[in-house]
Amino acid sequence: MRPLRQEEVQWLFPKSALNNTPSRADGISLIEELERRKEVIMYMRSLIMRVSAQMVPKKEIESTSYRGAMTLGATLVHRFYMRRSLKDFEGPLMAATILWMVTKLEENTLKLRLIVNCALDKFESHMPDSWRAPWKPRDPNDPQPASEGHRYWEDRILTAEQVALEALCFDMFIDQPWVIFRRSIKGLNEILEKLLVTQDMSNSSNGRHSDGDKKWGVKVDEAMMNSVAWALLSESSLSPLAILYPTPVISFSAFALILSLVEQMPLSSGLAAASELSNKFDLDVQFGHDGPTGKDLPAVNGEFHHLMLNANRYDGLLRYMLPEPSVEDKKPFTRRFMLDDDLNEAGVKEKPEELSSIDETGKSRNGGVLEPEAEIKEVISGKDDQSPLDSAHNALPSSKPVL
């Protein structure tokens, strides 16, 4: 993995740091804090959907720019509450404030007036209509006066923005897993097409049908991967993964997990296949016949377990993944993405590893699996009816799932 910049290092915490936050000092438990952080992020997503519906012309919430704003906002929420307490900065205010901050970095900047109008509608429904009336200036030269509630929320957001910028050390330009994922798998279709053409030629020379014995099914492509990745990474941003692991690790782990889901194979096979393209994610995870190796493997294994906890909340998704083979049935891994000519050009020597990188207990021989603490595991694996993963079934293959 590339060396992390100082501004990146300061925002990566050990899991034990979650037990020493300002909210913890104010008597808020870890479980409650993580649930309330998730609530802030969901508030922010609700506001951005409400605002986009009011814009003229109407903006699509699924656009790349809004996706970037939602994931960036989630990261900033987790960073902010590592420095400030939920007791002092309640969720509705910080959801509106951080949304205002992140959209100023995007092409489609949301007007503060629209954010305030939506916040009044969502959070102040108990107040008199005259107090929370939305501000809709009809004439720039003779604007309609803003309501008392509108002025109140606007002043609070602008004040909270200054506090947030200070707490976040003005670090607003952050690499996001979703962006890295899209960039890293660009060109995947060309790689797969080359493999299939080569295999078709080999099958024809051997007298086999052209679509027989392919390394990959027709389900894998860039559009499929991006669709499922957005659901998975959007869901994972509700948990504090972004402040526990480097962004490339999160993106690569999602890639391996999605390969396992889409191609209906064991998780270990998905990780082995993903390791062939780890260089696109700037990670040191190398393919091996007995399992991947490399300096970044322990972090990937730890992230894998977190993502699996998220996926485990949805039995429908797990139907698409094969169980791990028994020790007796386990076979050496084979390459799926690289052809022999590609290996020769890259100077890769094919030889079995002397030792498996992952032993029978699931621990890496290169440093061990980073298991989450019991409390964190319980929170991350909790239920959430508003999860983006609920729509992931539409992107997964339509063939009969493995039960």
C-alpha positions in Angstrom: 0.0 0.0 0.0 1.2 3.5 -0.8 2.6 5.5 2.2 -0.3 7.4 3.8 -0.1 11.2 4.1 0.0 12.7 7.5 -3.5 14.1 7.2 -4.7 10.5 6.5 -2.8 8.9 9.3 -4.3 11.3 11.9 -7.8 10.1 11.0 -7.1 6.3 11.3 -7.8 5.1 14.8 -7.4 1.7 16.6 -10.7 0.2 17.5 -10.0 0.9 21.2 -10.2 4.6 20.4 -14.0 4.2 20.0 -14.1 3.6 23.8 -12.4 7.0 24.5 -14.5 9.5 22.5 -15.9 12.7 23.9 -19.4 11.1 23.8 -18.1 8.3 26.0 -16.8 10.9 28.5 -20.4 12.4 28.6 -21.8 9.0 29.6 -23.0 7.8 26.2 -22.3 4.1 25.6 -20.5 2.8 22.6 -23.5 1.1 21.2 -25.7 4.2 21.6 -23.0 6.4 20.0 -22.6 4.3 16.9 -26.3 4.0 16.5 -26.7 7.8 16.8 -23.8 8.4 14.3 -25.7 6.1 11.9 -28.8 8.2 12.5 -27.0 11.4 11.6 -25.9 9.8 8.3 -29.4 8.6 7.6 -30.7 12.2 8.3 -28.2 13.5 5.9 -29.3 11.1 3.2 -32.9 12.0 3.8 -32.2 15.7 3.4 -30.3 15.2 0.2 -33.1 13.3 -1.3 -35.6 15.9 -0.2 -33.5 18.7 -1.6 -32.9 17.0 -4.9 -36.7 16.6 -5.4 -37.1 20.4 -5.0 -34.4 21.4 -7.4 -35.3 22.7 -10.9 -34.5 20.9 -13.0 -34.8 17.9 -10.7 -31.5 16.2 -10.0 -31.1 12.5 -9.9 -30.1 11.3 -6.4 -28.2 8.4 -8.0 -25.9 10.7 -9.8 -22.1 10.2 -9.2 -21.7 13.6 -7.6 -24.5 13.0 -5.0 -23.1 9.5 -4.3 -19.7 11.1 -3.6 -21.4 13.6 -1.3 -23.2 11.0 0.7 -20.1 8.8 1.3 -17.9 11.8 2.0 -20.5 13.1 4.5 -20.6 9.8 6.3 -16.8 9.8 6.7 -16.9 13.3 8.1 -19.6 12.4 10.6 -17.5 9.6 12.0 -14.4 11.9 12.1 -16.3 14.8 13.7 -17.6 12.7 16.6 -14.2 11.4 17.3 -13.4 15.0 18.4 -16.8 16.3 19.6 -19.6 14.9 21.7 -23.1 14.0 20.6 -24.3 15.6 23.7 -23.2 19.0 22.5 -23.9 18.6 18.8 -27.2 16.9 18.1 -27.9 14.8 14.9 -30.3 17.0 13.0 -28.1 20.1 13.1 -24.9 18.2 12.2 -26.7 16.3 9.4 -27.7 19.6 7.7 -24.3 21.2 8.4 -22.2 18.5 7.0 -24.4 18.1 4.0 -24.0 21.8 3.3 -20.2 21.4 3.7 -19.7 18.4 1.4 -22.0 19.6 -1.4 -19.9 22.8 -1.7 -17.1 20.5 -2.9 -19.3 18.9 -5.6 -20.3 20.2 -9.0 -24.0 20.3 -8.1 -23.8 22.5 -5.0 -27.0 22.5 -3.0 -28.3 25.9 -2.0 -28.3 26.5 1.8 -31.9 27.9 1.4 -33.1 24.5 0.2 -31.3 22.6 2.9 -32.8 24.8 5.5 -36.3 24.4 4.0 -36.0 20.6 4.1 -34.6 20.6 7.6 -37.6 22.7 8.8 -40.0 20.3 7.1 -38.3 17.2 8.5 -37.3 18.3 12.0 -39.7 21.1 13.0 -43.1 19.7 12.1 -44.3 20.3 15.7 -43.8 24.1 15.3 -46.4 26.6 14.0 -46.6 26.8 10.2 -45.7 30.5 10.2 -42.5 29.8 12.2 -41.3 27.1 9.9 -42.5 28.4 6.6 -40.0 27.7 3.8 -38.2 30.6 2.2 -39.0 30.9 -1.5 -37.8 34.3 -2.8 -39.9 35.3 -5.8 -37.8 38.2 -7.0 -34.1 38.6 -6.4 -34.6 42.4 -6.3 -37.4 42.2 -3.8 -37.0 38.9 -1.9 -39.6 37.5 0.4 -38.6 37.8 4.0 -37.4 34.5 5.5 -39.4 33.0 8.4 -38.1 33.1 12.0 -37.5 29.3 11.8 -35.5 29.7 8.6 -33.3 32.4 10.0 -32.8 30.3 13.2 -31.7 27.2 11.3 -29.5 29.1 8.8 -27.6 30.9 11.7 -27.1 27.6 13.5 -25.8 25.8 10.4 -23.3 28.6 9.6 -22.1 28.6 13.2 -21.8 24.8 13.4 -19.9 24.8 10.1 -17.1 26.8 11.7 -16.9 24.4 14.6 -16.9 21.4 12.3 -14.2 22.7 10.1 -12.0 23.3 13.1 -12.7 19.9 14.5 -12.0 18.3 11.1 -8.7 20.3 10.7 -10.1 21.6 7.4 -9.4 18.2 5.9 -12.2 18.0 3.4 -10.6 16.3 0.4 -10.8 12.6 1.2 -10.3 9.6 -1.0 -13.6 7.6 -0.9 -13.9 3.8 -1.3 -16.6 4.2 -3.9 -14.4 6.5 -6.1 -11.4 4.2 -5.7 -13.5 1.1 -6.5 -14.8 2.7 -9.8 -11.4 3.8 -10.8 -9.7 0.5 -9.9 -12.1 -1.8 -11.9 -12.0 0.4 -15.0 -11.0 -1.8 -17.8 -12.3 -5.0 -16.2 -14.6 -5.6 -19.3 -11.5 -5.6 -21.6 -9.7 -8.1 -19.3 -12.7 -10.4 -19.3 -13.2 -10.2 -23.0 -9.6 -11.1 -23.7 -9.9 -14.1 -21.4 -13.1 -15.3 -23.0 -11.8 -14.9 -26.6 -8.6 -16.8 -25.7 -10.6 -19.5 -24.0 -13.1 -19.8 -27.0 -10.1 -20.3 -29.3 -8.7 -23.0 -27.0 -12.1 -24.7 -26.8 -12.5 -24.7 -30.6 -9.1 -26.2 -31.1 -10.0 -29.0 -28.6 -13.4 -29.6 -30.2 -15.4 -28.2 -27.3 -18.4 -25.9 -27.5 -17.5 -22.2 -27.5 -19.3 -21.4 -24.3 -18.1 -24.4 -22.3 -15.7 -24.4 -19.3 -15.3 -20.6 -19.1 -13.4 -19.2 -16.2 -16.0 -16.6 -15.5 -19.8 -16.5 -16.1 -21.5 -13.8 -18.1 -22.6 -12.1 -14.9 -19.4 -10.3 -14.1 -18.9 -6.9 -15.8 -18.1 -3.3 -14.7 -21.7 -2.2 -14.6 -22.6 -5.1 -12.3 -19.7 -4.6 -10.0 -20.3 -0.9 -9.7 -24.0 -1.4 -9.0 -23.5 -3.9 -6.2 -20.4 -2.0 -4.9 -22.5 1.2 -4.3 -25.0 -0.7 -2.2 -22.3 -2.5 -0.2 -20.0 0.5 0.3 -22.9 2.8 1.1 -24.1 0.4 3.8 -20.6 0.0 5.2 -20.3 3.8 5.5 -22.9 3.7 8.3 -20.3 1.9 10.5 -17.0 3.4 11.5 -14.9 1.5 8.9 -13.7 4.7 7.3 -11.8 5.7 10.5 -10.5 2.2 11.2 -9.1 1.1 7.8 -7.3 2.8 4.9 -9.6 3.5 2.0 -7.8 1.2 -0.5 -8.3 -1.7 1.9 -12.1 -1.1 2.1 -12.4 -0.8 -1.7 -10.4 -4.0 -2.3 -12.3 -6.0 0.3 -15.5 -4.9 -1.3 -14.2 -6.1 -4.7 -13.3 -9.5 -3.3 -16.7 -9.9 -1.5 -18.7 -8.9 -4.6 -16.8 -11.4 -6.7 -17.8 -14.1 -4.2 -21.5 -12.9 -4.3 -21.9 -12.4 -8.0 -20.0 -15.5 -9.2 -21.5 -17.6 -6.3 -18.2 -19.0 -5.0 -16.6 -19.2 -1.5 -15.2 -16.1 0.1 -11.7 -17.5 0.0 -12.0 -17.9 -3.8 -13.2 -14.4 -4.2 -10.2 -13.1 -2.2 -7.8 -15.2 -4.3 -9.3 -13.9 -7.5 -9.3 -10.3 -6.3 -5.6 -10.6 -5.3 -4.7 -10.9 -9.0 -5.8 -7.3 -9.5 -4.7 -5.9 -6.1 -2.1 -3.6 -7.8 -5.0 -1.6 -9.2 -6.0 -0.8 -5.6 -2.3 0.0 -4.7 -2.2 -2.9 -2.2 0.4 -5.5 -1.6 -1.8 -8.6 -1.8 -0.3 -11.3 -4.0 -1.9 -14.3 -5.6 -0.8 -17.7 -4.3 -2.0 -21.2 -5.1 -2.5 -21.9 -1.4 -4.0 -18.5 -0.8 -3.0 -14.8 -1.1 0.1 -13.4 0.7 1.4 -9.9 1.2 2.0 -7.1 3.7 -1.6 -5.8 3.4 -3.3 -9.1 3.8 -3.9 -8.9 7.6 -5.7 -5.6 7.1 -7.7 -7.0 4.2 -8.7 -10.0 6.3 -9.9 -7.8 9.1 -11.9 -5.6 6.8 -13.3 -8.7 5.2 -14.8 -9.8 8.5 -16.4 -6.3 9.0 -18.0 -6.4 5.5 -19.2 -9.9 6.1 -20.9 -8.7 9.3 -22.8 -6.2 7.2 -23.7 -8.8 4.5 -24.8 -11.3 7.2 -27.7 -9.0 8.0 -29.3 -10.0 4.6 -29.9 -13.7 4.2 -30.9 -13.0 0.6 -27.4 -11.9 -0.3 -25.7 -14.8 1.4 -27.7 -17.2 -0.7 -25.4 -16.3 -3.6 -22.2 -17.3 -1.9 -20.9 -20.9 -1.7 -19.8 -22.2 1.7 -16.1 -22.8 2.3 -15.0 -26.2 1.2 -13.9 -28.8 3.8 -10.2 -29.4 4.4 -10.5 -32.7 2.4 -12.2 -31.0 -0.6 -10.0 -27.9 -0.6 -8.0 -27.5 -3.9 -5.2 -25.1 -4.9 -6.4 -21.8 -6.2 -6.0 -21.1 -10.0 -5.7 -17.7 -11.7 -8.9 -16.3 -13.2 -7.9 -12.9 -14.5 -4.3 -13.3 -16.0 -3.3 -15.3 -19.0 0.0 -17.0 -19.3 1.3 -14.3 -21.7 0.4 -11.7 -19.2 2.3 -13.5 -16.4 5.4 -13.8 -18.6 5.2 -10.0 -19.4 4.8 -9.2 -15.7 7.6 -11.5 -14.7 5.4 -13.5 -12.4 6.6 -17.0 -11.6 3.9 -19.7 -11.1 4.8 -21.9 -8.2 2.9 -23.2 -5.1 3.4 -21.4 -1.9 5.2 -23.4 0.8 2.7 -22.4 3.5 -0.9 -21.3 3.2 -1.4 -17.6 4.0 -4.5 -18.5 6.0 -4.5 -21.4 8.5 -7.4 -23.6 9.5 -8.5 -21.1 12.2 -8.9 -18.3 9.6 -5.9 -16.4 10.9 -3.3 -15.0 8.6 0.3 -16.3 8.9 1.4 -12.8 8.0 0.0 -11.1 11.0 -3.4 -12.4 12.0 -7.0 -11.4 11.5 -8.1 -8.1 13.0 -11.2 -9.2 14.9 -13.6 -6.5 16.0 -14.4 -6.1 19.7 -17.7 -7.7 20.8 -19.5 -4.4 21.2 -18.5 -3.1 17.8 -19.4 -6.4 16.2 -22.8 -6.2 17.8 -23.5 -2.7 16.5 -22.2 -3.2 13.0 -24.3 -6.4 12.6 -27.5 -4.7 13.9 -30.7 -4.4 11.9 -31.5 -1.4 9.7 -34.7 -1.3 7.6 -33.4 1.6 5.5 -30.3 -0.1 4.2 -29.1 0.5 0.6 -28.3 -3.3 0.5 -32.1 -3.9 0.3 -31.8 -3.0 -3.4 -28.7 -5.0 -4.2 -30.8 -8.1 -5.1 -31.8 -6.3 -8.3 -28.2 -6.1 -9.4 -27.2 -9.7 -8.5 -27.5 -12.5 -11.0 -31.0 -13.8 -11.7 -30.0 -17.5 -11.7 -31.1 -19.8 -9.0 -29.2 -19.0 -5.8 -27.2 -21.5 -3.8 -29.1 -22.4 -0.7 
